[in-house]
C-alpha cells in the first residue's frame, strides 16, 4: 500500500513544486514507483518534467469529475520510476464546479484508491490556496509536507495552514499526519534564516525536518530543461539536499513502523 503525501502551503513561491519534483525524482532513483498529481492550476510540476500541455489527453480535472480513471491520465516521464497526472488551466475552475458535487471533498481521495495499490509514493502538488482543491488534497493524503520559506510572513501562513489541517482531520480525514515542515530557499549567512528556523522550532519542534533546502542555481535552472535538479546537476547543493530529505523521510517512516509494532 503506497503513501500519499500532500505538499501544501497557501503562500505561493515557497518551493512547493520544486520539492514535489525533486523529492519524487530521488525516490524514483531509489527504485520506488512514484506518481505525482499536479493539483495546482499553474501546472509548474507538469512543465518541470517537460510535458507539453498541448499534447495532454487527460488531466487531473478529468479524473476528479470522473471523465477518466487515474490510470488513464498518467503520463510517464524520462525520470526513472516517476509518472505524472498533469494539469492545465482548466483546473482553476474546479473549486467552483465542485460546490454542487456530491462528496465534493472526497473526489481526489476516491480517485486515488486504486493508485495506492500500485505506487509506493504519491505526491500531490497543492495549489497556493486553502480552497476546495486543497481540501480535496488533504482529505486524500496520509500526510502533509509543508515547505516554508525563511521569511517572517511565512509564520502567519503556517498557523493558518495548521488550522485548516485540523479542520480537515475533524471533518474528512482523522488519520492525516504532518510529514514535516521543510525550510526552503535558505541562505545561511542571512540573519533572518536562523531567526525563522528558531521561532518555528519553538512551536513545532517535532515537525521540523533537520534537512533544509538552500537557495540554489540548479534548482532554479532545472525546470527550464524539463528535468529535476538531480538529473540536471547531481552534485549541486540543491540535489544533495533533496537526497538527504528523502533519507530523512524514510528514516521517520521506519521509526513510525517500529512504534506501531510495539503497540
VENKA-V834756 format. One record per residue. N is the residue number from 1. PHI is phi in whole degrees, 0 to 359 (NA if undefined). NEAR is the number of other ideal C-beta (glycine too) atoms within 8 Angstrom. Layout:
n = {N & N}
phi = {PHI & PHI}
near = {NEAR & NEAR}
This chain:
n = {1 & 2 & 3 & 4 & 5 & 6 & 7 & 8 & 9 & 10 & 11 & 12 & 13 & 14 & 15 & 16 & 17 & 18 & 19 & 20 & 21 & 22 & 23 & 24 & 25 & 26 & 27 & 28 & 29 & 30 & 31 & 32 & 33 & 34 & 35 & 36 & 37 & 38 & 39 & 40 & 41 & 42 & 43 & 44 & 45 & 46 & 47 & 48 & 49 & 50 & 51 & 52 & 53 & 54 & 55 & 56 & 57 & 58 & 59 & 60 & 61 & 62 & 63 & 64 & 65 & 66 & 67 & 68 & 69 & 70 & 71 & 72 & 73 & 74 & 75 & 76 & 77 & 78 & 79 & 80 & 81 & 82 & 83 & 84 & 85 & 86 & 87 & 88 & 89 & 90 & 91 & 92 & 93 & 94 & 95 & 96 & 97 & 98 & 99 & 100 & 101 & 102 & 103 & 104 & 105 & 106 & 107 & 108 & 109 & 110 & 111 & 112 & 113 & 114 & 115 & 116 & 117 & 118 & 119 & 120 & 121 & 122 & 123 & 124 & 125 & 126 & 127 & 128 & 129 & 130 & 131 & 132 & 133 & 134 & 135 & 136 & 137 & 138 & 139 & 140 & 141 & 142 & 143 & 144 & 145 & 146 & 147 & 148 & 149 & 150 & 151 & 152 & 153 & 154 & 155 & 156 & 157 & 158 & 159 & 160 & 161 & 162 & 163 & 164 & 165 & 166 & 167 & 168 & 169 & 170 & 171 & 172 & 173 & 174 & 175 & 176 & 177 & 178 & 179 & 180 & 181 & 182 & 183 & 184 & 185 & 186 & 187 & 188 & 189 & 190 & 191 & 192 & 193 & 194 & 195 & 196 & 197 & 198 & 199 & 200 & 201 & 202 & 203 & 204 & 205 & 206 & 207 & 208 & 209 & 210 & 211 & 212 & 213 & 214 & 215 & 216 & 217 & 218 & 219 & 220 & 221 & 222 & 223 & 224 & 225 & 226 & 227 & 228 & 229 & 230 & 231 & 232 & 233 & 234 & 235 & 236 & 237 & 238 & 239 & 240 & 241 & 242 & 243 & 244 & 245 & 246 & 247 & 248 & 249 & 250 & 251 & 252 & 253 & 254 & 255 & 256 & 257 & 258 & 259 & 260 & 261 & 262 & 263}
phi = {NA & 283 & 246 & 255 & 243 & 272 & 255 & 221 & 194 & 289 & 271 & 282 & 71 & 256 & 98 & 299 & 296 & 301 & 293 & 300 & 299 & 282 & 292 & 299 & 297 & 295 & 296 & 298 & 292 & 275 & 93 & 273 & 269 & 236 & 240 & 251 & 255 & 277 & 255 & 252 & 305 & 294 & 68 & 295 & 292 & 303 & 295 & 296 & 260 & 73 & 280 & 282 & 295 & 290 & 268 & 287 & 269 & 239 & 235 & 297 & 301 & 296 & 293 & 288 & 259 & 59 & 275 & 203 & 278 & 300 & 289 & 286 & 257 & 288 & 243 & 290 & 244 & 281 & 271 & 305 & 75 & 247 & 234 & 229 & 264 & 282 & 223 & 223 & 298 & 305 & 295 & 298 & 266 & 294 & 301 & 292 & 295 & 288 & 305 & 266 & 273 & 289 & 52 & 298 & 276 & 250 & 300 & 291 & 303 & 296 & 292 & 273 & 307 & 293 & 291 & 298 & 283 & 255 & 256 & 283 & 226 & 235 & 257 & 252 & 273 & 279 & 288 & 279 & 214 & 241 & 260 & 295 & 294 & 294 & 299 & 301 & 296 & 290 & 292 & 273 & 276 & 274 & 206 & 238 & 257 & 248 & 285 & 226 & 286 & 282 & 213 & 301 & 294 & 295 & 296 & 297 & 295 & 296 & 297 & 296 & 294 & 301 & 297 & 295 & 301 & 296 & 294 & 294 & 299 & 291 & 268 & 228 & 213 & 296 & 267 & 294 & 249 & 263 & 295 & 159 & 257 & 247 & 280 & 240 & 54 & 280 & 238 & 301 & 285 & 280 & 299 & 298 & 301 & 296 & 295 & 293 & 300 & 298 & 294 & 294 & 295 & 299 & 258 & 228 & 305 & 288 & 267 & 283 & 289 & 292 & 290 & 238 & 256 & 282 & 288 & 216 & 297 & 299 & 295 & 281 & 277 & 306 & 302 & 291 & 259 & 69 & 208 & 293 & 299 & 294 & 273 & 285 & 204 & 299 & 273 & 296 & 300 & 295 & 297 & 298 & 296 & 289 & 296 & 295 & 296 & 299 & 297 & 293 & 296 & 298 & 296 & 297 & 296 & 296 & 298 & 295 & 297 & 294 & 295 & 296 & 292 & 289 & 289}
near = {4 & 12 & 10 & 14 & 14 & 14 & 15 & 14 & 14 & 11 & 10 & 4 & 6 & 13 & 13 & 14 & 11 & 13 & 15 & 14 & 14 & 15 & 13 & 15 & 15 & 13 & 13 & 14 & 10 & 7 & 5 & 9 & 10 & 15 & 15 & 16 & 14 & 14 & 14 & 15 & 11 & 5 & 13 & 11 & 15 & 14 & 11 & 14 & 15 & 10 & 13 & 6 & 10 & 4 & 6 & 12 & 4 & 9 & 13 & 14 & 11 & 10 & 16 & 12 & 10 & 6 & 6 & 8 & 8 & 11 & 7 & 7 & 15 & 10 & 10 & 4 & 10 & 5 & 13 & 5 & 10 & 13 & 10 & 15 & 15 & 14 & 15 & 12 & 6 & 10 & 14 & 6 & 7 & 14 & 9 & 6 & 9 & 13 & 8 & 5 & 9 & 3 & 7 & 11 & 10 & 11 & 13 & 16 & 11 & 8 & 12 & 13 & 8 & 9 & 13 & 11 & 7 & 8 & 10 & 8 & 14 & 15 & 15 & 17 & 14 & 15 & 10 & 11 & 7 & 8 & 8 & 11 & 14 & 14 & 13 & 17 & 15 & 17 & 13 & 13 & 13 & 8 & 12 & 14 & 12 & 15 & 14 & 14 & 12 & 14 & 7 & 6 & 7 & 13 & 10 & 7 & 11 & 14 & 8 & 10 & 13 & 8 & 8 & 13 & 12 & 8 & 8 & 13 & 10 & 6 & 6 & 9 & 11 & 5 & 5 & 12 & 7 & 9 & 10 & 12 & 12 & 15 & 15 & 14 & 10 & 11 & 9 & 7 & 3 & 8 & 5 & 9 & 12 & 9 & 8 & 15 & 12 & 8 & 9 & 14 & 9 & 6 & 6 & 9 & 7 & 4 & 8 & 12 & 10 & 5 & 9 & 11 & 18 & 11 & 6 & 12 & 6 & 13 & 14 & 7 & 9 & 14 & 11 & 5 & 8 & 9 & 11 & 13 & 15 & 13 & 9 & 12 & 9 & 6 & 5 & 13 & 8 & 13 & 15 & 9 & 13 & 16 & 10 & 9 & 14 & 12 & 8 & 12 & 11 & 8 & 8 & 10 & 9 & 8 & 8 & 8 & 8 & 8 & 8 & 7 & 6 & 5 & 4}
